[in-house]
Amino acid sequence: MRRSDGISRAAKKVVHATFFQKVILCALAGFAAACLIQWGKVFVEGADKALNGGYEHRTSDPLAPHK
């Protein structure tokens, strides 16, 4: 047996993830997706408030509720 046989054989071996590794990977992907969705909601709400914040108290309707 030559010295490089082990390395060349290791590269040809197919490695499959275990069920537990797949569960962890899916949990991490779900957490990342939830974080991205929440960040988008906060970003849109903040941008909306920044753009329209000055118009909330300026109304010509005297019956409009004040915040």
N, C-alpha and C positions, 0 to 999 in steps of 0.2 A: 504494500500500500504506500502510495506516495504521500508526501506531507500535505499537498493541496487538495487531496480527495475529499476531506471533510468539509472544506469551505465550498467547493463546487457542488457537493451534494446538498448542503444546507440551502443554497440559493434555489435549488430545484424543488425543495419541499414546500407543499402548499400548506399554509397556516390559516386556520379558520378561527374566528372569534368565538368565544364561549357565549352561552346564553346570558350569563351574568355581565359580561363585558358589553353585550348588546343592550342590556337593560340600562347600564350606567351611561352608555353613549346616547341612548334615546332620552334619558332624563336630563342630561346636559344640553342636548339639542332643544328639548322642550323649555328648559329654563332660559336658554339664550333667546328663543323665540318670544317667550313671555316678557322678558326684559326689553326686547326691541319694540314690542307692541306697546308696552307701558311707556317707554321713552317717547314714542311717537305721539301718544295721547297727551302727555305732559307738554311736549314741544308744541303741538297744535293749539292746546288751550292757552299756553303762555303767549304764543304769537298772536292769537286772536285777542287776548286781553291787552297786549301791548299795542296792537293796531287800533282797536276800538275802545280802549279805556277812556279816552277823552270824550267820547260821545255818550257815555252812560248817564252823566248828570246833566247834560244839555238837551232838554226836551222842551218843546213849546206847549205840550199838553199839560194843563194844570192838574188833571186827574191822574196822571201817571204816577205809579208808586215810586218812591225814592228809596234807594238802598243805603 
